[in-house]
Amino acid sequence: MATSLPQRRHLASSPFKAKAEPIIETFEVGDMVSHDSHGMGRVISVESGAVTVDFRPQIIRIVSPYARLGKL
């Protein structure tokens, strides 16, 4: 069972900048994508928090935040 780490709070009086929230890309069925390990593929299914991509010859489900996946 996976556990999530608690979010750290950023105090307004802190001299350090708060970490920027990562921008999570959104994908639609039919989008052409590129993955660092699997190469180019086409999105064939979109779920809440995951996408399924056909990289030919394999179909892979990739979960959010899609760190190594980008739209073409």
MODELLER restraints for C-alpha pairs under 7 A, 6 or more apart:
rsr = mdl.restraints
at = mdl.atoms
rsr.add(forms.Gaussian(group=physical.xy_distance, feature=features.Distance(at['CA:10:A'], at['CA:18:A']), mean=6.03, stdev=0.5))
rsr.add(forms.Gaussian(group=physical.xy_distance, feature=features.Distance(at['CA:24:A'], at['CA:65:A']), mean=5.63, stdev=0.5))
rsr.add(forms.Gaussian(group=physical.xy_distance, feature=features.Distance(at['CA:28:A'], at['CA:43:A']), mean=6.87, stdev=0.5))
rsr.add(forms.Gaussian(group=physical.xy_distance, feature=features.Distance(at['CA:28:A'], at['CA:46:A']), mean=6.51, stdev=0.5))
rsr.add(forms.Gaussian(group=physical.xy_distance, feature=features.Distance(at['CA:29:A'], at['CA:43:A']), mean=5.10, stdev=0.5))
rsr.add(forms.Gaussian(group=physical.xy_distance, feature=features.Distance(at['CA:29:A'], at['CA:44:A']), mean=5.20, stdev=0.5))
rsr.add(forms.Gaussian(group=physical.xy_distance, feature=features.Distance(at['CA:29:A'], at['CA:45:A']), mean=5.73, stdev=0.5))
rsr.add(forms.Gaussian(group=physical.xy_distance, feature=features.Distance(at['CA:29:A'], at['CA:46:A']), mean=6.45, stdev=0.5))
rsr.add(forms.Gaussian(group=physical.xy_distance, feature=features.Distance(at['CA:30:A'], at['CA:42:A']), mean=5.81, stdev=0.5))
rsr.add(forms.Gaussian(group=physical.xy_distance, feature=features.Distance(at['CA:30:A'], at['CA:43:A']), mean=5.20, stdev=0.5))
rsr.add(forms.Gaussian(group=physical.xy_distance, feature=features.Distance(at['CA:30:A'], at['CA:44:A']), mean=6.17, stdev=0.5))
rsr.add(forms.Gaussian(group=physical.xy_distance, feature=features.Distance(at['CA:31:A'], at['CA:42:A']), mean=5.66, stdev=0.5))
rsr.add(forms.Gaussian(group=physical.xy_distance, feature=features.Distance(at['CA:31:A'], at['CA:43:A']), mean=5.38, stdev=0.5))
rsr.add(forms.Gaussian(group=physical.xy_distance, feature=features.Distance(at['CA:31:A'], at['CA:71:A']), mean=6.99, stdev=0.5))
rsr.add(forms.Gaussian(group=physical.xy_distance, feature=features.Distance(at['CA:32:A'], at['CA:41:A']), mean=5.82, stdev=0.5))
rsr.add(forms.Gaussian(group=physical.xy_distance, feature=features.Distance(at['CA:32:A'], at['CA:42:A']), mean=4.57, stdev=0.5))
rsr.add(forms.Gaussian(group=physical.xy_distance, feature=features.Distance(at['CA:32:A'], at['CA:43:A']), mean=6.51, stdev=0.5))
rsr.add(forms.Gaussian(group=physical.xy_distance, feature=features.Distance(at['CA:32:A'], at['CA:71:A']), mean=6.09, stdev=0.5))
rsr.add(forms.Gaussian(group=physical.xy_distance, feature=features.Distance(at['CA:32:A'], at['CA:72:A']), mean=5.64, stdev=0.5))
rsr.add(forms.Gaussian(group=physical.xy_distance, feature=features.Distance(at['CA:33:A'], at['CA:40:A']), mean=5.69, stdev=0.5))
rsr.add(forms.Gaussian(group=physical.xy_distance, feature=features.Distance(at['CA:33:A'], at['CA:41:A']), mean=5.37, stdev=0.5))
rsr.add(forms.Gaussian(group=physical.xy_distance, feature=features.Distance(at['CA:33:A'], at['CA:42:A']), mean=5.97, stdev=0.5))
rsr.add(forms.Gaussian(group=physical.xy_distance, feature=features.Distance(at['CA:33:A'], at['CA:69:A']), mean=6.70, stdev=0.5))
rsr.add(forms.Gaussian(group=physical.xy_distance, feature=features.Distance(at['CA:33:A'], at['CA:70:A']), mean=5.49, stdev=0.5))
rsr.add(forms.Gaussian(group=physical.xy_distance, feature=features.Distance(at['CA:33:A'], at['CA:71:A']), mean=4.39, stdev=0.5))
rsr.add(forms.Gaussian(group=physical.xy_distance, feature=features.Distance(at['CA:33:A'], at['CA:72:A']), mean=5.25, stdev=0.5))
rsr.add(forms.Gaussian(group=physical.xy_distance, feature=features.Distance(at['CA:34:A'], at['CA:40:A']), mean=4.39, stdev=0.5))
rsr.add(forms.Gaussian(group=physical.xy_distance, feature=features.Distance(at['CA:34:A'], at['CA:41:A']), mean=6.28, stdev=0.5))
rsr.add(forms.Gaussian(group=physical.xy_distance, feature=features.Distance(at['CA:34:A'], at['CA:69:A']), mean=5.73, stdev=0.5))
rsr.add(forms.Gaussian(group=physical.xy_distance, feature=features.Distance(at['CA:34:A'], at['CA:70:A']), mean=5.41, stdev=0.5))
rsr.add(forms.Gaussian(group=physical.xy_distance, feature=features.Distance(at['CA:34:A'], at['CA:71:A']), mean=6.35, stdev=0.5))
rsr.add(forms.Gaussian(group=physical.xy_distance, feature=features.Distance(at['CA:34:A'], at['CA:72:A']), mean=6.58, stdev=0.5))
rsr.add(forms.Gaussian(group=physical.xy_distance, feature=features.Distance(at['CA:35:A'], at['CA:68:A']), mean=5.56, stdev=0.5))
rsr.add(forms.Gaussian(group=physical.xy_distance, feature=features.Distance(at['CA:35:A'], at['CA:69:A']), mean=4.57, stdev=0.5))
rsr.add(forms.Gaussian(group=physical.xy_distance, feature=features.Distance(at['CA:35:A'], at['CA:70:A']), mean=6.63, stdev=0.5))
rsr.add(forms.Gaussian(group=physical.xy_distance, feature=features.Distance(at['CA:36:A'], at['CA:68:A']), mean=5.59, stdev=0.5))
rsr.add(forms.Gaussian(group=physical.xy_distance, feature=features.Distance(at['CA:36:A'], at['CA:69:A']), mean=6.92, stdev=0.5))
rsr.add(forms.Gaussian(group=physical.xy_distance, feature=features.Distance(at['CA:38:A'], at['CA:55:A']), mean=6.67, stdev=0.5))
rsr.add(forms.Gaussian(group=physical.xy_distance, feature=features.Distance(at['CA:40:A'], at['CA:55:A']), mean=6.18, stdev=0.5))
rsr.add(forms.Gaussian(group=physical.xy_distance, feature=features.Distance(at['CA:41:A'], at['CA:53:A']), mean=6.11, stdev=0.5))
rsr.add(forms.Gaussian(group=physical.xy_distance, feature=features.Distance(at['CA:41:A'], at['CA:54:A']), mean=5.37, stdev=0.5))
rsr.add(forms.Gaussian(group=physical.xy_distance, feature=features.Distance(at['CA:41:A'], at['CA:55:A']), mean=4.26, stdev=0.5))
rsr.add(forms.Gaussian(group=physical.xy_distance, feature=features.Distance(at['CA:42:A'], at['CA:53:A']), mean=5.49, stdev=0.5))
rsr.add(forms.Gaussian(group=physical.xy_distance, feature=features.Distance(at['CA:42:A'], at['CA:54:A']), mean=5.35, stdev=0.5))
rsr.add(forms.Gaussian(group=physical.xy_distance, feature=features.Distance(at['CA:42:A'], at['CA:55:A']), mean=6.74, stdev=0.5))
rsr.add(forms.Gaussian(group=physical.xy_distance, feature=features.Distance(at['CA:43:A'], at['CA:51:A']), mean=6.84, stdev=0.5))
rsr.add(forms.Gaussian(group=physical.xy_distance, feature=features.Distance(at['CA:43:A'], at['CA:52:A']), mean=5.91, stdev=0.5))
rsr.add(forms.Gaussian(group=physical.xy_distance, feature=features.Distance(at['CA:43:A'], at['CA:53:A']), mean=4.39, stdev=0.5))
rsr.add(forms.Gaussian(group=physical.xy_distance, feature=features.Distance(at['CA:43:A'], at['CA:54:A']), mean=6.36, stdev=0.5))
rsr.add(forms.Gaussian(group=physical.xy_distance, feature=features.Distance(at['CA:44:A'], at['CA:52:A']), mean=5.73, stdev=0.5))
rsr.add(forms.Gaussian(group=physical.xy_distance, feature=features.Distance(at['CA:44:A'], at['CA:53:A']), mean=5.58, stdev=0.5))
rsr.add(forms.Gaussian(group=physical.xy_distance, feature=features.Distance(at['CA:44:A'], at['CA:54:A']), mean=6.51, stdev=0.5))
rsr.add(forms.Gaussian(group=physical.xy_distance, feature=features.Distance(at['CA:45:A'], at['CA:51:A']), mean=5.70, stdev=0.5))
rsr.add(forms.Gaussian(group=physical.xy_distance, feature=features.Distance(at['CA:45:A'], at['CA:52:A']), mean=4.95, stdev=0.5))
rsr.add(forms.Gaussian(group=physical.xy_distance, feature=features.Distance(at['CA:46:A'], at['CA:52:A']), mean=6.44, stdev=0.5))
rsr.add(forms.Gaussian(group=physical.xy_distance, feature=features.Distance(at['CA:49:A'], at['CA:63:A']), mean=5.83, stdev=0.5))
rsr.add(forms.Gaussian(group=physical.xy_distance, feature=features.Distance(at['CA:49:A'], at['CA:64:A']), mean=5.03, stdev=0.5))
rsr.add(forms.Gaussian(group=physical.xy_distance, feature=features.Distance(at['CA:50:A'], at['CA:61:A']), mean=6.73, stdev=0.5))
rsr.add(forms.Gaussian(group=physical.xy_distance, feature=features.Distance(at['CA:50:A'], at['CA:62:A']), mean=5.51, stdev=0.5))
rsr.add(forms.Gaussian(group=physical.xy_distance, feature=features.Distance(at['CA:50:A'], at['CA:63:A']), mean=4.10, stdev=0.5))
rsr.add(forms.Gaussian(group=physical.xy_distance, feature=features.Distance(at['CA:50:A'], at['CA:64:A']), mean=5.46, stdev=0.5))
rsr.add(forms.Gaussian(group=physical.xy_distance, feature=features.Distance(at['CA:51:A'], at['CA:61:A']), mean=5.66, stdev=0.5))
rsr.add(forms.Gaussian(group=physical.xy_distance, feature=features.Distance(at['CA:51:A'], at['CA:62:A']), mean=5.40, stdev=0.5))
rsr.add(forms.Gaussian(group=physical.xy_distance, feature=features.Distance(at['CA:51:A'], at['CA:63:A']), mean=6.46, stdev=0.5))
rsr.add(forms.Gaussian(group=physical.xy_distance, feature=features.Distance(at['CA:52:A'], at['CA:59:A']), mean=6.88, stdev=0.5))
rsr.add(forms.Gaussian(group=physical.xy_distance, feature=features.Distance(at['CA:52:A'], at['CA:60:A']), mean=5.61, stdev=0.5))
rsr.add(forms.Gaussian(group=physical.xy_distance, feature=features.Distance(at['CA:52:A'], at['CA:61:A']), mean=4.17, stdev=0.5))
rsr.add(forms.Gaussian(group=physical.xy_distance, feature=features.Distance(at['CA:52:A'], at['CA:62:A']), mean=6.15, stdev=0.5))
rsr.add(forms.Gaussian(group=physical.xy_distance, feature=features.Distance(at['CA:53:A'], at['CA:59:A']), mean=5.63, stdev=0.5))
rsr.add(forms.Gaussian(group=physical.xy_distance, feature=features.Distance(at['CA:53:A'], at['CA:60:A']), mean=5.40, stdev=0.5))
rsr.add(forms.Gaussian(group=physical.xy_distance, feature=features.Distance(at['CA:53:A'], at['CA:61:A']), mean=6.28, stdev=0.5))
rsr.add(forms.Gaussian(group=physical.xy_distance, feature=features.Distance(at['CA:54:A'], at['CA:60:A']), mean=6.55, stdev=0.5))
